[in-house]
Amino acid sequence: MEADRFGHNSMHYLLGMLCLIASLSLFAFSFFVFPYLVFGWHYSVPDVVSIFSGTLQTAYDLTSTAAGWLIFLGIFLPAVILAVIADILSNKIDSEIHSVTSSNMETELDKKPKRMKVGEKESKGLFWKIILIVVLVFFASQFFQWALTTAPQIE
């Protein structure tokens, strides 16, 4: 049976969960406003986004695309940072739990150079597949946006 993660280190657990929830919320919000900010699609977004975009354009003499990228990155980068913090805290709790359960017993296998575990390989493979899918969807949406906005040449 797995050890109680909350009981083992409640502060790291709560902080990790808060970072994870905030990260997922910011990821969802950043991807929700991304087409509005970068592609200029018109749909219902919070007024603070359009007001902030207009303020950046007038105050700093930015184009609408540059202001959109700044706002998107201002939401997206904190989401990435919070996700990394949540991952670090989760790994810290895992290492503390495993060090307590193994009670620091060293064997000959532990002294050999450690290889990547099968679960870690699968996780990293899944991570790169998700990144590839996101990049492909981005380029596909860019292509369709370009195809829809480019007028055909009629002679």
JORA-V437407 format. One record per residue. N is the residue number from 1. RES is the residue in one letter. PSI is psi in radians with two decimals (none if undefined). OMEGA is omega in whole degrees, 0 to 359 (* if undefined). Layout:
BEGIN
N_RES_PSI_OMEGA + N_RES_PSI_OMEGA
END
This chain:
BEGIN
1_M_2.45_183 + 2_E_2.57_180 + 3_A_2.70_180 + 4_D_1.98_183 + 5_R_-0.66_181 + 6_F_-0.74_181 + 7_G_-0.48_183 + 8_H_-0.81_179 + 9_N_1.54_188 + 10_S_-0.62_182 + 11_M_-0.80_178 + 12_H_-0.66_180 + 13_Y_-0.87_181 + 14_L_-0.75_179 + 15_L_-0.69_177 + 16_G_-0.73_179 + 17_M_-0.72_178 + 18_L_-0.74_178 + 19_C_-0.70_180 + 20_L_-0.77_180 + 21_I_-0.78_178 + 22_A_-0.70_180 + 23_S_-0.83_180 + 24_L_-0.66_178 + 25_S_-0.77_179 + 26_L_-0.65_175 + 27_F_-0.83_181 + 28_A_-0.78_181 + 29_F_-0.72_181 + 30_S_-0.68_178 + 31_F_-0.39_176 + 32_F_-0.74_183 + 33_V_-0.13_183 + 34_F_-0.90_181 + 35_P_-0.60_179 + 36_Y_-0.77_185 + 37_L_-0.73_189 + 38_V_-0.76_184 + 39_F_-0.25_181 + 40_G_0.34_177 + 41_W_2.53_182 + 42_H_2.01_175 + 43_Y_3.08_187 + 44_S_1.86_174 + 45_V_2.80_177 + 46_P_2.50_183 + 47_D_-0.52_182 + 48_V_-0.55_180 + 49_V_-0.83_181 + 50_S_-0.62_178 + 51_I_-0.76_180 + 52_F_-0.65_177 + 53_S_-0.79_178 + 54_G_-0.67_178 + 55_T_-0.75_178 + 56_L_-0.67_181 + 57_Q_-0.73_182 + 58_T_-0.72_185 + 59_A_-0.66_185 + 60_Y_0.13_178 + 61_D_0.86_179 + 62_L_2.73_172 + 63_T_2.89_180 + 64_S_-0.59_178 + 65_T_-0.75_179 + 66_A_-0.74_177 + 67_A_-0.67_178 + 68_G_-0.77_179 + 69_W_-0.69_178 + 70_L_-0.78_180 + 71_I_-0.76_179 + 72_F_-0.83_180 + 73_L_-0.53_176 + 74_G_-0.39_176 + 75_I_-0.68_186 + 76_F_-0.77_183 + 77_L_-0.73_174 + 78_P_-0.55_177 + 79_A_-0.72_178 + 80_V_-0.76_180 + 81_I_-0.76_179 + 82_L_-0.62_177 + 83_A_-0.69_178 + 84_V_-0.73_178 + 85_I_-0.76_179 + 86_A_-0.69_178 + 87_D_-0.74_179 + 88_I_-0.76_180 + 89_L_-0.68_178 + 90_S_-0.77_178 + 91_N_-0.60_179 + 92_K_-0.75_178 + 93_I_-0.76_179 + 94_D_-0.77_181 + 95_S_-0.60_177 + 96_E_-0.71_180 + 97_I_-0.79_182 + 98_H_-0.54_178 + 99_S_-0.54_178 + 100_V_-0.72_183 + 101_T_-0.55_180 + 102_S_-0.25_179 + 103_S_0.69_173 + 104_N_0.67_176 + 105_M_2.14_178 + 106_E_2.38_176 + 107_T_3.14_179 + 108_E_-0.53_180 + 109_L_-0.56_180 + 110_D_-0.45_183 + 111_K_-0.32_178 + 112_K_2.74_177 + 113_P_2.35_183 + 114_K_2.37_175 + 115_R_2.86_179 + 116_M_2.31_181 + 117_K_2.82_182 + 118_V_-0.72_179 + 119_G_-0.65_178 + 120_E_-0.68_178 + 121_K_-0.76_180 + 122_E_-0.70_180 + 123_S_-0.78_180 + 124_K_-0.65_177 + 125_G_-0.75_178 + 126_L_-0.71_178 + 127_F_-0.82_182 + 128_W_-0.56_176 + 129_K_-0.73_179 + 130_I_-0.75_178 + 131_I_-0.75_179 + 132_L_-0.74_179 + 133_I_-0.75_179 + 134_V_-0.75_179 + 135_V_-0.74_179 + 136_L_-0.72_177 + 137_V_-0.70_178 + 138_F_-0.86_181 + 139_F_-0.61_177 + 140_A_-0.75_178 + 141_S_-0.64_176 + 142_Q_-0.74_180 + 143_F_-0.81_181 + 144_F_-0.63_176 + 145_Q_-0.77_178 + 146_W_-0.75_182 + 147_A_-0.62_181 + 148_L_-0.52_183 + 149_T_-0.28_179 + 150_T_2.13_180 + 151_A_2.44_178 + 152_P_2.56_179 + 153_Q_1.97_179 + 154_I_2.19_181 + 155_E_none_*
END
